[in-house]
Amino acid sequence: PYKLMGAPDLGHGGTSYPPVKMPTEDQNNIRSKLSWLERNAPTSTIPPALLGTGTFAGGILRDYKLRYTSTLLKSDFIDGLTLKTKSASLFMFCATMTSTVALGEVAFRETDGYVGITEYLMLQGASGVAHSLFSACPMPILRPTGPITAFMVDLYKLSSDF
């Protein structure tokens, strides 16, 4: 069945479009059985790893399934055991450790000892582990920063007044 799309030609040069074939009921049923990825897949040659899945965190789950079934995530650790990676990791450890300790000391002084270096190191470790597991980025630069410390100190002072 054909339907005419657009304005009809009224004989004065108005716009008219050629007839467009509308999908039949069988084609609609077939289309509804396709997955979101199959319905919305582009026609160009994009690698499947870069295509969306249509579900929440589907790409991360797909990535872990592929890695777990093939190599048990072994290559994630073995590929990083080079001298270059070790030296970069040591540098990042030293760079983040110094700022974490310095800001932890500031927090210790400003919060009367309620929050200090130990809490900042725990925050740094837990956030680094969580970020590296769930972001597919093994060496994140996460650390408490000056604005976070200032906010925490102001929040402590505000709460201690009440």
C-alpha positions in Angstrom: 0.0 0.0 0.0 1.2 3.5 -0.9 0.5 6.7 0.9 1.2 10.1 -0.4 3.5 12.1 1.9 3.6 15.9 1.8 1.2 18.6 0.4 -0.8 17.7 -2.7 0.1 19.3 -6.0 -2.6 21.9 -6.6 -1.4 22.9 -10.1 0.5 26.0 -9.0 4.0 24.5 -8.4 3.3 23.5 -4.8 5.5 20.9 -3.1 4.6 17.3 -3.6 6.6 14.3 -2.6 6.8 10.9 -4.4 4.7 8.1 -2.9 6.4 6.3 0.0 5.8 2.6 0.6 4.7 2.1 4.2 5.8 -1.0 6.0 3.3 -3.8 6.1 2.1 -5.5 9.3 4.5 -8.4 8.8 7.4 -6.1 8.5 6.3 -4.3 11.7 6.2 -7.6 13.5 9.6 -8.6 12.3 11.0 -5.2 13.4 9.5 -5.4 16.8 11.3 -8.7 17.4 14.7 -7.2 16.7 16.9 -6.0 19.6 17.5 -2.3 20.1 21.0 -2.7 18.8 19.7 -4.4 15.6 17.1 -1.7 15.0 19.4 1.2 15.6 22.7 -0.1 14.2 24.3 2.3 11.7 25.1 1.1 8.2 28.8 2.1 8.4 31.5 -0.2 9.6 31.7 0.7 13.3 33.3 -1.9 15.6 30.7 -3.7 17.7 32.5 -2.7 20.9 31.6 1.0 20.2 27.9 0.4 19.5 25.4 1.0 22.3 23.5 -1.8 23.8 20.3 -0.1 24.9 20.5 -1.2 28.5 21.9 0.5 31.6 25.7 -0.3 31.9 25.3 -2.7 29.0 28.7 -1.8 27.5 30.6 -2.5 30.8 28.7 -5.8 31.3 29.5 -6.8 27.7 33.1 -5.9 28.2 33.5 -8.0 31.4 31.7 -10.9 29.8 34.0 -10.9 26.8 37.1 -10.6 29.0 36.0 -13.1 31.6 35.1 -15.8 29.1 38.3 -15.5 27.0 41.2 -14.8 29.3 39.8 -14.4 32.8 41.0 -10.7 32.8 44.6 -12.0 32.8 45.7 -9.7 30.0 44.5 -6.6 32.0 47.3 -7.3 34.6 50.0 -9.0 32.4 50.0 -6.3 29.7 50.7 -3.6 32.3 53.8 -5.2 33.7 56.3 -3.2 31.8 59.0 -0.9 33.1 57.2 2.2 31.6 54.0 1.3 33.5 55.8 0.6 36.7 57.7 3.9 36.6 54.5 5.8 35.8 52.7 4.1 38.6 55.4 5.0 41.1 55.4 8.6 40.0 51.6 8.8 40.3 51.7 7.2 43.7 54.3 9.7 45.0 52.4 12.7 43.4 49.1 11.7 44.9 50.5 10.7 48.2 52.1 14.0 49.0 49.0 16.0 48.2 46.8 13.6 50.1 49.0 13.8 53.2 49.2 17.6 53.0 45.5 18.1 52.7 44.9 15.4 55.3 47.0 17.5 57.7 45.0 20.6 56.9 41.8 18.8 57.5 43.1 17.4 60.8 43.9 20.9 62.1 40.7 22.5 60.9 38.3 19.8 62.1 39.9 19.4 65.5 41.2 15.9 64.7 37.9 14.4 63.5 39.1 14.0 59.9 42.8 13.6 59.2 45.5 11.8 57.2 44.2 8.3 57.9 40.7 9.2 56.5 42.2 10.9 53.5 44.4 7.8 52.7 41.4 5.5 53.1 39.3 7.8 50.8 42.1 7.8 48.2 42.5 4.0 48.3 38.8 3.2 48.2 38.0 5.6 45.4 41.0 4.5 43.4 40.0 0.9 43.6 36.4 1.6 42.7 37.3 3.8 39.9 39.8 1.4 38.3 37.3 -1.5 38.5 34.3 0.2 37.1 35.7 2.8 34.7 38.1 0.6 32.6 40.9 3.0 33.5 43.5 1.3 35.6 45.4 4.4 36.7 43.0 7.2 37.7 44.2 10.4 39.3 41.8 10.6 42.2 42.7 12.4 45.3 41.2 14.9 47.7 41.6 18.4 46.3 41.7 21.8 47.9 38.1 22.7 47.1 36.9 19.4 48.6 38.9 20.0 51.7 37.7 23.6 52.0 34.1 22.4 51.6 34.5 19.7 54.3 36.1 22.2 56.7 33.2 24.7 56.1 30.7 21.9 56.6 32.4 20.9 59.8 32.4 24.5 61.2 28.7 24.9 60.2 27.7 21.7 61.9 29.7 22.4 65.0 27.9 25.7 65.5 24.6 23.8 65.9 
